[in-house]
Amino acid sequence: MEDFEFYTPTKVIFGKNAELQIGREIASRGYKKVLVHFGGTYLRETGEIDKIHRSLEDAGLSYVDLGGVVPNPRLSLAKEGVDLCKKEGVDFILGVGGGSAIDSSKAIAYGLVNDFPLEDLFLGKEKTDKIAPIGCITTIAATGSETSNSTVVTIETQDQGILKRSYNHDCARPLFAAMNPELTYTLPVYQTASGAADIMMHTMERYITQAKNVELSDRISEGLLVTVREAALKALTDPRDYEARANLMWAGSLSHNGLTGTGRINDFPVHKIGHELSAMFDATHGASLTATWSAWAKVVYKSNPARFARFAVKVFGVEMNFDDMEKTALAGIEAWDEWCRKIGMPTSITDLLGKTPSEAQMEEMAEKAAATGGGTIGLFHRLTKEDLVDIYKKAL
C-alpha cells in the first residue's frame, strides 16, 4: 500500500428535497450574493430554478443567474461568469446540474480570486490554492465533481486547436453538495447510461493499477462497481426507481472523491484518451470512455493479467480459469463491453461518432494525449504516442 492523504471536506445533504436547503446553508456561512450557474433549459422548464430562487430569497440572499453550460464546458463561458460575478458583487457560486455545470462553476471560482489568465491554469502555466467559495446541487449521477478536487474544461486555443484539460486541487472541493436522487428521474436514457459508465470508469481507473496489498480499497472498489453495474440496469428499466437512482448518485460521489484510490497511484490514462475524442468531436464524456476502454485494456492487460482477472471475477462474476489467467482477463474485458451494450453505450469509436476518424486526426489526438504526461501516459503500462495511435485504431 502506498502512502496517501484522504481529504473530503464537502458537506453532503442527501435525499428528497435536499436542494431546498441550500439557501439556509449558504446564509449560515455568511455569504450575501449568489451566482446560480447551470445549463440547458430543462431546469427552468421543470421549475427547479424557481425552487432554488425561492430557497435563496427565503434565506435573505440576493442572486444572479448564468445559464448556457454545455457538455464539455467551455472556458469562454467561465470567463463570462467571472466578469458577471465581479460586476454584480457575487461572493458565492452555486453550480446546478451535472459535472459540466459544476466544473464550469469551479472554473469561475478560480478566475474570481486569481489575477492570471484563466486558461493558464488549465494549460499548466500557473498553479493556485485560491478559489472563491462554491456549493452545488447535483442533478445527474455521473462525474462526482460535487465532492472531487477536479475541474475539467474545454479550451479553444489559437495554436493548439481545441483542448480538454483539467486542474486538480483540494481547494476546488465544494463546501456542500445537495443531492436529491429524484432530480435524476427525467434524465434522458443516454445521459443516465453515460453517467453510470463514467462512475464505473472513475473507480476502474483507480482499481487497475500495479499497487499491491490494497485489499480494503479493492473490496470497496469492487462493491461500488457491482452496485453501479446493477443499479444502472434498474434505473434504465424503471427511471423512477428511487433506490437505484440513490445508489447511482451516491456512488458517483464516492467513485471520484478519492476513496477508491487510497493506497494506490494512478494517472487516468483512459480519461486522457477519451478527453481528446471529446475535444475534437464534442463526444459525450462517459461514452468516449466506453468506446476506448477495451482497446486500451487489450493493449495493457499482460502487464498484470491477475489484476484484470480479479476484475473479471469480482465485478462481472466471470469464472476463474486457473490454467489460463489471461483467458479470464480477456473474458472480463468482454463482460465490460457486453454491459456497455446492455445500457446502450458505444464500445467503439465508430459507434461513438458514427464515422471513422482520419489517420491525421488519430495522430493529433495521440500526440495531445501523450503531451498531458510529458510524452507518455499510463502508470499501469507506459504508453507512448505510437501506442496511443494503436489504441485509437484498435478502438475503431
C-alpha positions in Angstrom: 0.0 0.0 0.0 1.3 3.4 -1.0 1.2 6.4 1.5 -1.8 8.7 0.9 -3.8 11.6 2.1 -7.6 11.5 2.0 -9.4 14.8 2.3 -13.1 15.1 1.8 -14.4 18.4 3.3 -17.6 18.6 1.3 -20.8 18.5 3.4 -23.3 16.2 1.7 -27.0 17.0 2.0 -28.6 13.8 0.6 -32.2 12.9 0.0 -35.6 14.1 -1.1 -35.9 17.9 -1.3 -32.2 18.3 -0.4 -31.9 21.2 -2.9 -34.4 23.2 -0.9 -31.9 23.5 2.0 -29.3 25.4 0.1 -30.5 29.0 0.9 -30.2 28.3 4.6 -26.9 26.5 4.1 -25.3 29.4 2.2 -26.7 32.1 4.5 -25.4 30.2 7.6 -21.9 30.6 6.2 -22.2 34.4 5.9 -22.5 34.9 2.2 -24.8 37.5 0.6 -25.0 37.2 -3.1 -25.0 34.0 -5.2 -24.3 33.2 -8.8 -26.6 30.4 -9.9 -24.8 28.7 -12.7 -26.5 26.0 -14.9 -27.0 24.7 -18.4 -29.8 23.8 -20.8 -33.5 24.8 -20.4 -34.9 21.8 -18.5 -34.1 23.2 -15.1 -36.3 26.2 -15.9 -38.9 24.1 -17.6 -39.3 21.8 -14.6 -39.4 24.7 -12.1 -36.2 23.7 -10.3 -34.6 27.1 -10.9 -37.7 28.7 -9.4 -37.4 26.5 -6.3 -33.8 27.4 -5.9 -34.6 31.1 -6.2 -37.2 30.8 -3.5 -34.8 29.0 -1.2 -32.3 31.8 -1.7 -34.9 34.5 -1.2 -36.3 32.9 1.9 -32.8 33.0 3.4 -32.4 36.7 2.6 -29.9 36.1 -0.2 -29.6 38.0 -3.5 -28.7 36.1 -6.7 -27.9 36.4 -10.3 -28.3 33.6 -12.9 -25.9 32.5 -15.6 -27.1 29.6 -17.8 -25.6 28.3 -21.0 -23.4 25.5 -19.8 -22.9 22.8 -22.4 -21.4 19.3 -22.2 -17.6 19.5 -22.2 -17.9 23.0 -20.6 -16.2 25.9 -22.4 -13.7 28.1 -20.7 -15.1 31.0 -22.6 -18.4 30.8 -20.6 -16.5 30.6 -17.4 -14.7 33.8 -18.3 -18.1 35.5 -18.8 -19.1 34.2 -15.4 -16.0 35.8 -13.8 -16.9 39.2 -15.4 -20.5 38.9 -14.3 -19.5 38.0 -10.7 -17.2 41.0 -10.4 -19.9 43.3 -11.9 -22.6 42.0 -9.6 -20.5 41.7 -6.4 -21.1 37.9 -6.1 -19.4 36.2 -3.1 -20.7 32.6 -3.6 -21.0 30.4 -6.6 -23.7 27.7 -6.8 -23.4 25.1 -9.6 -26.6 23.4 -10.5 -26.5 20.3 -12.8 -24.1 17.6 -13.6 -20.3 17.7 -13.9 -20.3 20.3 -16.7 -22.2 22.9 -14.6 -20.2 22.1 -11.5 -16.8 22.2 -13.3 -17.7 25.4 -15.0 -18.6 26.8 -11.6 -15.3 25.8 -10.3 -13.5 27.5 -13.2 -15.4 30.7 -12.5 -14.5 30.4 -8.8 -10.8 30.1 -9.7 -11.0 33.1 -12.0 -12.7 35.3 -9.5 -9.9 35.3 -7.0 -6.8 34.8 -9.2 -5.1 37.5 -11.4 -3.6 35.4 -14.1 -5.3 34.4 -17.4 -7.7 31.6 -16.5 -6.6 29.4 -19.4 -3.0 29.4 -18.0 -4.3 27.4 -15.0 -5.6 24.6 -17.2 -2.6 24.7 -19.6 -0.2 24.0 -16.8 1.4 27.5 -16.8 0.0 28.5 -13.4 -0.8 26.9 -10.1 -3.0 28.1 -7.3 -4.6 27.1 -4.0 -7.1 30.0 -4.0 -10.7 29.7 -5.1 -13.9 31.5 -4.4 -16.5 29.6 -2.2 -18.6 27.2 -4.2 -21.5 24.8 -3.5 -23.6 22.7 -5.8 -26.9 21.0 -6.5 -26.3 17.7 -8.3 -28.9 16.7 -10.9 -27.0 14.0 -12.7 -25.3 10.9 -11.3 -22.0 10.8 -13.2 -18.8 12.8 -12.7 -18.7 13.1 -8.9 -17.5 16.7 -9.3 -19.6 17.6 -6.4 -17.0 16.1 -4.0 -13.9 15.9 -6.2 -10.9 18.1 -6.4 -11.0 18.1 -10.2 -12.0 20.8 -12.7 -12.3 19.9 -16.4 -12.9 22.5 -19.1 -12.6 22.8 -22.9 -10.3 25.5 -24.2 -10.2 27.0 -27.7 -6.6 27.9 -28.3 -5.0 29.7 -31.3 -2.0 27.5 -31.7 -3.2 24.0 -30.5 -6.9 23.9 -31.5 -9.5 22.7 -29.1 -8.1 21.2 -25.9 -9.9 19.5 -23.0 -7.8 19.9 -19.8 -8.1 19.7 -16.1 -6.7 21.3 -12.9 -6.8 19.3 -9.7 -6.5 20.9 -6.2 -8.3 20.2 -3.0 -9.4 23.8 -2.7 -11.9 23.0 -5.5 -13.9 20.6 -3.4 -17.3 22.3 -2.9 -18.3 23.4 0.6 -21.5 21.5 0.3 -23.4 19.3 -2.2 -27.2 19.0 -2.2 -28.1 15.6 -3.8 -31.7 14.6 -4.4 -32.0 11.4 -6.5 -35.5 12.4 -7.6 -34.0 15.1 -9.8 -32.5 12.4 -12.0 -35.9 10.7 -12.8 -36.4 12.7 -16.0 -32.9 12.4 -17.4 -32.6 11.0 -21.0 -31.7 7.3 -21.1 -28.4 8.1 -22.8 -27.4 10.6 -20.1 -28.3 8.1 -17.3 -26.2 5.4 -19.1 -23.3 7.6 -19.9 -23.2 8.8 -16.3 -23.2 5.3 -14.9 -20.3 4.4 -17.2 -18.4 7.4 -16.0 -18.9 6.4 -12.4 -17.6 2.9 -13.2 -14.6 4.3 -15.0 -13.6 6.7 -12.2 -13.1 3.6 -9.9 -11.8 1.3 -12.7 -9.1 3.8 -13.5 -8.1 3.7 -9.8 -8.6 -0.1 -9.4 -6.5 -1.3 -12.3 -3.1 -0.3 -11.1 0.1 -2.1 -10.1 -0.4 -1.4 -6.4 -0.1 -4.4 -4.0 -1.7 -5.1 -0.7 -4.6 -2.8 -1.0 -7.3 -5.3 -0.1 -9.6 -2.9 1.7 -9.5 -0.4 -1.2 -10.0 -3.3 -3.6 -13.1 -4.5 -1.8 -14.6 -1.0 -1.5 -14.0 -0.6 -5.3 -15.5 -3.9 -6.2 -18.6 -3.3 -4.0 -19.1 0.1 -5.7 -18.6 -1.3 -9.2 -21.1 -4.2 -8.7 -23.6 -1.8 -7.2 -23.4 0.6 -10.2 -23.5 -2.3 -12.7 -26.8 -3.5 -11.2 -28.3 -0.1 -10.3 -27.8 1.3 -13.9 -29.8 -1.5 -15.4 -32.6 -1.0 -12.8 -32.7 2.8 -13.4 -32.9 2.3 -17.1 -35.7 -0.2 -16.7 -37.6 2.0 -14.2 -36.5 5.6 -14.3 -38.4 6.4 -11.1 -36.7 3.6 -9.1 -35.6 5.8 -6.2 -33.2 3.3 -4.6 -31.5 2.6 -7.9 -31.2 6.4 -8.6 -29.9 7.0 -5.0 -27.3 4.3 -5.3 -26.1 5.7 -8.6 -25.9 9.2 -7.2 -24.0 8.3 -4.0 -21.7 6.0 -6.0 -20.9 8.9 -8.3 -19.5 10.9 -5.3 -17.7 8.0 -3.7 -16.2 7.0 -7.0 -14.4 10.3 -7.5 -13.8 11.7 -4.1 -10.5 9.7 -3.8 -11.8 6.9 -1.6 -11.4 4.1 -4.1 -7.9 5.3 -5.0 -6.5 5.2 -1.4 -3.2 3.4 -1.2 -2.6 3.5 -5.0 -1.1 5.8 -7.6 -2.8 6.3 -10.9 -3.0 8.8 -13.8 -6.3 8.0 -15.5 -4.9 7.1 -19.0 -8.3 6.2 -20.5 -9.7 9.5 -19.4 -6.8 11.2 -21.3 -7.6 9.1 -24.3 -11.3 9.9 -24.1 -10.7 13.6 -23.5 -9.2 14.0 -26.9 -12.3 12.5 -28.5 -14.5 14.9 -26.6 -12.3 17.9 -27.5 -12.1 17.1 -31.2 -15.6 15.7 -31.8 -17.5 17.1 -28.8 -18.3 13.5 -27.8 -20.1 12.7 -24.6 -17.6 12.1 -21.9 -18.8 8.8 -20.5 -19.4 7.4 -24.0 -15.8 8.4 -25.0 -14.6 6.1 -22.2 -16.7 3.1 -23.1 -15.7 3.5 -26.7 -12.0 3.2 -25.9 -11.5 1.2 -22.6 -11.5 -2.3 -24.0 -9.0 -1.3 -26.7 -6.7 0.1 -24.0 -7.2 -2.9 -21.8 -6.3 -5.4 -24.6 -3.1 -3.5 -25.1 -2.0 -3.3 -21.5 -3.5 -6.3 -19.6 -0.5 -8.5 -20.0 1.4 -6.1 -17.7 -0.6 -7.6 -14.9 -3.2 -10.2 -16.1 -4.0 -11.1 -12.4 -5.4 -7.7 -11.9 -7.7 -7.9 -14.9 -8.7 -11.5 -13.9 -9.7 -10.3 -10.4 -11.7 -7.5 -12.0 -13.5 -10.1 -14.2 -14.3 -12.4 -11.3 -15.2 -9.9 -8.6 -17.1 -7.3 -10.7 -18.7 -9.4 -13.5 -18.8 -12.9 -12.0 -16.6 -14.5 -14.6 -15.4 -17.9 -13.5 -11.7 -18.0 -12.9 -9.7 -20.2 -15.3 -6.8 -21.2 -13.1 -5.0 -22.8 -16.0 -5.1 -19.7 -18.1 -5.4 -16.4 -16.2 -5.1 -14.4 -19.4 -8.3 -16.0 -20.7 -10.1 -14.9 -17.6 -8.8 -11.4 -18.0 -10.0 -11.2 -21.6 -13.4 -12.6 -20.5 -13.7 -9.7 -18.1 -12.9 -7.2 -20.8 -15.6 -8.7 -23.0 -18.0 -8.7 -20.0 -17.4 -5.0 -19.7 -18.2 -4.4 -23.3 -21.4 -6.6 -23.0 -22.6 -4.5 -20.0 -21.9 -1.3 -22.0 -24.0 -2.6 -24.9 -26.8 -3.5 -22.5 -27.1 0.1 -21.3 -26.8 1.5 -24.8 -23.2 2.8 -24.6 -20.8 2.6 -27.6 -17.9 0.1 -27.5 -16.0 1.5 -30.4 -15.1 4.9 -31.7 -17.1 4.3 -34.9 -20.2 3.6 -32.8 -19.5 6.7 -30.7 -19.0 9.1 -33.6 -21.0 7.5 -36.4 -17.9 7.8 -38.5 -14.2 6.9 -38.6 -11.5 9.5 -37.6 -8.8 10.0 -40.2 -5.2 8.9 -39.7 -4.3 12.6 -39.2 -7.0 13.0 -36.5 -5.8 9.9 -34.6 -2.2 11.1 -34.8 -3.3 14.5 -33.4 -5.3 13.0 -30.6 -2.5 10.7 -29.6 0.0 13.5 -29.6 -2.1 15.7 -27.4 -3.0 12.9 -25.0 0.7 11.9 -24.7 1.6 15.6 -24.1 -0.5 15.7 -20.9 2.0 13.3 -19.3 5.1 14.9 -20.8 5.3 12.5 -23.7 3.9 9.3 -22.2 0.9 8.4 -20.1 -0.1 5.3 -18.0 1.4 4.2 -14.8 0.0 0.7 -15.1 1.6 0.3 -18.5 3.6 3.2 -20.0 2.1 4.4 -23.4 3.9 6.5 -26.0 2.3 8.5 -28.7 2.7 5.5 -31.1 1.0 3.2 -28.5 -1.9 5.7 -28.3 -2.3 5.8 -32.1 -2.5 2.0 -32.0 -5.2 2.1 -29.3 -7.3 4.6 -31.2 -7.0 2.3 -34.3 -7.9 -0.8 -32.3 -11.0 1.1 -30.9 -12.4 1.8 -34.3 
